[in-house]
């Protein structure tokens, strides 16, 4: 069933928190996986799910650091465990996904949260552009490797973290890997478009097995994601003033995690999928002539079903894995 790309009127908004959107939910017995679940938005997502009773696995490139951070959360209703994975290494991503699958316990929630943003030009073997490879291809490979336990009980939800950054670029079919010149923001835009298209196609392929997928824009939040950006660049973009005070359009990490938690758990989305969400609701299509076109709504290229199928085929070819 095709879900309309239009707001539901969920009753939540940009300042909602995970505890508000998940209030009353009991996730006891649910296994969740949250990539990047030990910092920023991912940490708040992990907390929200675990406090509602979910058992959460957090794959991490620095597992000892992740254990140290997560160990400081105190007691939660559900357990939190750490495994090792590097999204920039497809073999590592597949290996983690297969370990989860081989364990045999069904995964009810997968939040593909980890990302890099606007980094200097970096190449990942075999020469892939790092933002596309890490943000999209690593998650694509991991999810496909994990597919048997996502489909096992016919009810998993997959959340793919996109961004308004998708507005910066569609998929550059003539030069996906930026072999003809690199622009860090265009590369980020392409990667965030890919994250959204991944959710569109996964939902189309997976809904017969009961698996539904959602793309999520968490909002503007100051986290480690900005680590590659000089302060002066963020001042020039209006993200903060000269004293480092963040613009009030930005959310706290807790508020930023709410849309992921809502998409992963809300009964308002039962039977739905394949849409782009923001501020704890399904986003409306962008008004390209409106004053907020850069900041709100989803652009057509990020939810185009033909583009999504084309990207899936390319990703399967590049990574060598396709569960379908």
C-alpha positions as CSV (number, residue, x, y, z in Angstrom):
1,X,0.0,0.0,0.0
2,X,1.3,3.4,-1.0
3,X,1.4,6.0,1.8
4,X,0.7,9.6,0.9
5,X,3.5,12.1,1.4
6,X,1.4,14.5,3.5
7,X,1.2,15.4,7.2
8,X,-1.0,13.4,9.5
9,X,-1.5,16.0,12.2
10,X,0.3,13.7,14.7
11,X,-0.1,16.1,17.6
12,X,3.7,16.4,18.1
13,X,6.2,18.9,16.8
14,X,9.7,20.2,16.5
15,X,10.2,20.5,20.3
16,X,8.8,17.1,21.1
17,X,11.1,14.6,22.9
18,X,11.5,10.9,22.7
19,X,9.8,10.4,26.1
20,X,6.7,12.3,24.9
21,X,6.3,10.5,21.6
22,X,6.9,7.0,23.1
23,X,4.8,7.6,26.3
24,X,2.9,4.6,27.3
25,X,4.7,2.2,24.9
26,X,6.1,-1.0,26.2
27,X,9.0,-2.3,24.0
28,X,9.8,-5.2,26.3
29,X,11.1,-8.1,24.2
30,X,11.8,-5.9,21.2
31,X,15.3,-5.9,19.8
32,X,16.5,-2.7,18.2
33,X,19.7,-1.7,16.4
34,X,20.9,1.9,16.4
35,X,24.0,2.8,14.3
36,X,25.9,5.7,15.9
37,X,23.9,5.1,19.0
38,X,26.5,6.4,21.4
39,X,26.7,10.1,20.5
40,X,24.4,13.0,19.6
41,X,21.1,12.0,18.2
42,X,21.9,8.3,18.2
43,X,22.6,8.4,22.0
44,X,19.2,10.0,22.6
45,X,17.6,7.5,20.3
46,X,19.2,4.6,22.2
47,X,18.1,6.1,25.5
48,X,14.5,6.6,24.4
49,X,14.1,3.0,23.1
50,X,15.9,1.3,26.0
51,X,13.9,3.3,28.6
52,X,10.8,2.0,26.9
53,X,12.1,-1.6,27.4
54,X,13.8,-2.4,24.1
55,X,17.1,-4.3,24.1
56,X,19.4,-2.2,21.9
57,X,22.5,-3.2,20.0
58,X,24.8,-0.3,19.2
59,X,27.4,-1.1,16.5
60,X,30.4,1.2,16.8
61,X,33.7,1.9,15.1
62,X,35.2,2.5,18.5
63,X,33.4,-0.1,20.7
64,X,35.4,0.6,23.9
65,X,34.5,4.3,23.7
66,X,30.9,3.4,23.0
67,X,30.7,1.1,26.0
68,X,32.2,3.9,28.2
69,X,29.6,6.4,27.0
70,X,26.6,4.0,27.2
71,X,27.7,2.6,30.6
72,X,27.1,6.1,32.0
73,X,23.4,6.0,31.2
74,X,22.5,4.2,34.3
75,X,19.8,1.6,34.5
76,X,17.2,1.3,31.7
77,X,14.2,-1.0,31.3
78,X,15.9,-2.7,28.3
79,X,19.5,-3.8,27.9
80,X,22.2,-2.0,25.8
81,X,25.0,-3.9,24.2
82,X,27.8,-2.8,21.9
83,X,29.3,-4.6,18.9
84,X,32.0,-3.6,16.4
85,X,31.3,-2.2,13.0
86,X,32.9,0.4,10.6
87,X,30.3,1.7,8.1
88,X,33.2,2.9,5.9
89,X,34.2,-0.7,5.4
90,X,31.5,-2.7,3.5
91,X,32.9,-6.0,4.7
92,X,32.7,-4.8,8.3
93,X,29.1,-3.6,7.8
94,X,28.1,-7.0,6.2
95,X,29.9,-8.9,9.0
96,X,27.9,-7.1,11.7
97,X,24.6,-7.6,9.9
98,X,25.3,-11.3,9.5
99,X,26.3,-11.6,13.2
100,X,22.9,-10.2,14.1
101,X,21.2,-12.4,11.6
102,X,23.1,-15.5,12.8
103,X,22.1,-14.9,16.4
104,X,18.5,-15.6,15.3
105,X,16.6,-13.1,17.3
106,X,14.2,-11.0,15.2
107,X,15.0,-7.3,15.0
108,X,11.9,-5.1,15.4
109,X,13.5,-1.7,15.0
110,X,16.5,-0.7,12.9
111,X,17.6,3.0,13.1
112,X,20.3,3.8,10.5
113,X,21.5,7.0,12.3
114,X,25.3,7.2,11.9
115,X,26.6,9.7,9.4
116,X,29.5,12.0,8.4
117,X,28.9,15.5,7.0
118,X,30.8,17.9,4.8
119,X,34.1,16.3,5.3
120,X,37.3,17.0,3.2
121,X,37.5,14.8,0.2
122,X,38.1,11.3,1.4
123,X,38.2,8.0,-0.6
124,X,37.2,4.6,0.8
125,X,38.3,1.5,-0.9
126,X,37.8,0.8,-3.8
127,X,37.8,4.6,-4.4
128,X,34.3,5.5,-3.3
129,X,33.5,9.0,-2.1
130,X,33.3,8.8,1.7
131,X,30.0,10.5,2.5
132,X,28.0,8.4,-0.1
133,X,29.9,5.2,1.0
134,X,29.6,5.7,4.8
135,X,26.1,7.3,5.0
136,X,24.5,5.1,2.4
137,X,26.4,2.1,1.1
138,X,27.5,0.9,4.6
139,X,23.9,1.0,5.8
140,X,22.6,-0.6,2.6
141,X,25.1,-3.5,3.0
142,X,24.4,-3.9,6.7
143,X,20.6,-3.9,6.3
144,X,20.6,-6.4,3.5
145,X,22.9,-8.7,5.6
146,X,20.5,-8.4,8.5
147,X,17.4,-8.9,6.4
148,X,16.4,-12.4,7.6
149,X,15.8,-11.2,11.2
150,X,14.1,-8.0,10.1
151,X,11.6,-10.0,8.1
152,X,11.3,-12.8,10.7
153,X,8.3,-11.7,12.6
154,X,6.7,-9.5,10.0
155,X,6.7,-6.2,11.8
156,X,10.0,-4.5,11.7
157,X,10.4,-0.8,11.1
158,X,13.5,0.6,9.5
159,X,14.4,4.3,10.0
160,X,16.9,6.0,7.7
161,X,18.3,9.3,8.8
162,X,18.1,11.8,5.9
163,X,18.2,15.6,6.2
164,X,17.1,18.9,4.6
165,X,20.6,18.4,3.1
166,X,18.9,16.3,0.5
167,X,17.8,19.5,-1.1
168,X,21.4,20.3,-2.1
169,X,21.6,17.5,-4.7
170,X,19.8,14.6,-6.3
171,X,21.8,11.5,-7.1
172,X,24.5,12.5,-9.6
173,X,24.2,9.6,-12.0
174,X,26.9,10.9,-14.3
175,X,29.4,11.2,-11.4
176,X,28.2,9.5,-8.2
177,X,31.8,9.2,-6.8
178,X,32.8,12.8,-7.6
179,X,35.6,11.8,-9.9
180,X,35.4,15.1,-11.8
181,X,35.8,17.4,-8.8
182,X,34.6,17.4,-5.2
183,X,32.2,19.7,-3.4
184,X,31.6,18.7,0.3
185,X,28.1,20.1,0.5
186,X,26.9,18.6,-2.8
187,X,28.4,15.3,-1.7
188,X,26.5,15.5,1.6
189,X,23.3,16.4,-0.3
190,X,23.6,13.4,-2.6
191,X,24.2,11.1,0.4
192,X,21.2,12.4,2.3
193,X,19.1,12.0,-0.9
194,X,20.4,8.4,-1.0
195,X,19.3,7.8,2.6
196,X,15.8,8.9,1.7
197,X,15.6,6.9,-1.5
198,X,16.9,3.8,0.4
199,X,13.8,4.0,2.7
200,X,11.5,4.4,-0.3
201,X,12.8,1.3,-2.0
202,X,13.2,-0.8,1.1
203,X,9.6,-0.2,2.0
204,X,8.5,-1.1,-1.5
205,X,10.5,-4.4,-1.4
206,X,9.9,-5.2,2.2
207,X,6.2,-4.5,3.0
208,X,5.0,-7.9,1.7
209,X,7.1,-9.3,4.6
210,X,5.6,-6.7,7.0
211,X,8.8,-4.5,7.1
212,X,8.1,-0.8,6.7
213,X,10.7,1.9,6.2
214,X,10.8,5.7,6.8
215,X,13.2,8.4,6.0
216,X,13.6,11.0,8.8
217,X,14.9,14.6,8.9
218,X,15.8,15.1,12.6
219,X,16.1,18.9,12.3
220,X,19.2,21.1,12.8
221,X,21.1,20.0,15.9
222,X,24.7,20.8,17.0
223,X,26.4,17.4,17.5
224,X,29.7,15.8,16.6
225,X,28.3,15.8,13.0
226,X,29.7,19.3,12.6
227,X,33.2,18.3,13.5
228,X,34.5,19.1,10.1
229,X,33.1,22.6,9.9
230,X,35.1,25.6,11.0
231,X,33.3,28.0,13.4
232,X,33.6,30.8,10.9
233,X,31.8,28.8,8.3
234,X,28.9,28.1,10.7
235,X,28.7,31.8,11.6
236,X,28.6,32.7,7.9
237,X,25.7,30.2,7.4
238,X,23.8,31.8,10.3
239,X,24.0,28.7,12.5
240,X,25.5,30.7,15.4
241,X,26.7,34.2,16.3
242,X,30.2,35.4,16.9
243,X,30.0,34.3,20.5
244,X,29.1,30.8,19.6
245,X,25.4,31.1,20.6
246,X,23.4,28.6,18.4
247,X,20.4,30.0,16.4
248,X,17.1,29.2,18.0
249,X,16.0,27.2,14.9
250,X,18.2,24.4,16.2
251,X,16.9,21.6,18.3
252,X,18.6,19.9,21.3
253,X,19.9,16.4,20.6
254,X,17.0,15.0,22.6
255,X,14.4,16.9,20.5
256,X,16.3,15.8,17.3
257,X,15.9,12.2,18.3
258,X,12.2,12.4,18.7
259,X,11.3,12.0,15.0
260,X,13.4,8.8,14.8
261,X,11.8,7.3,17.9
262,X,8.3,8.4,16.6
263,X,8.9,6.8,13.2
264,X,10.2,3.6,14.8
265,X,7.4,3.1,17.3
266,X,4.3,5.2,16.7
267,X,1.0,3.3,16.1
268,X,0.0,6.3,14.1
269,X,2.2,4.9,11.3
270,X,0.8,1.3,11.4
271,X,0.4,0.1,7.9
272,X,2.4,3.0,6.4
273,X,5.9,3.5,5.0
274,X,8.1,4.8,2.3
275,X,7.7,8.4,3.3
276,X,10.0,11.2,4.5
277,X,9.2,12.5,8.0
278,X,10.1,15.7,9.9
279,X,9.1,17.2,13.3
280,X,7.4,13.9,14.4
281,X,5.0,13.8,11.5
282,X,5.1,12.9,7.8
283,X,6.5,15.9,5.9
284,X,4.5,17.6,3.2
285,X,5.9,17.9,-0.3
286,X,8.0,21.0,-0.6
287,X,6.5,24.2,-1.9
288,X,9.4,25.1,-4.3
289,X,8.1,28.7,-4.6
290,X,7.6,29.1,-0.8
291,X,9.8,31.1,1.6
292,X,10.7,27.9,3.5
293,X,11.6,25.7,0.5
294,X,15.2,25.3,1.8
295,X,14.2,24.4,5.3
296,X,10.9,22.4,5.2
297,X,9.2,19.7,3.2
298,X,10.7,17.0,1.0
299,X,11.9,17.6,-2.6
300,X,10.5,15.3,-5.3
301,X,13.9,13.8,-6.1
302,X,14.2,12.3,-2.6
303,X,11.0,10.3,-2.7
304,X,10.9,9.4,-6.4
305,X,10.2,5.7,-6.7
306,X,12.0,5.2,-10.0
307,X,15.1,6.9,-8.6
308,X,14.9,4.7,-5.5
309,X,14.8,1.5,-7.6
310,X,17.7,2.7,-9.7
311,X,19.8,3.6,-6.7
312,X,19.0,0.2,-5.1
313,X,20.3,-1.6,-8.2
314,X,23.5,0.5,-8.2
315,X,24.1,-0.1,-4.5
316,X,23.6,-3.8,-4.9
317,X,26.1,-3.8,-7.7
318,X,28.7,-1.8,-5.7
319,X,28.4,-3.7,-2.5
320,X,27.8,-7.2,-3.8
321,X,24.8,-7.9,-1.6
322,X,21.1,-7.8,-2.2
323,X,18.6,-9.6,0.0
324,X,15.9,-9.4,-2.7
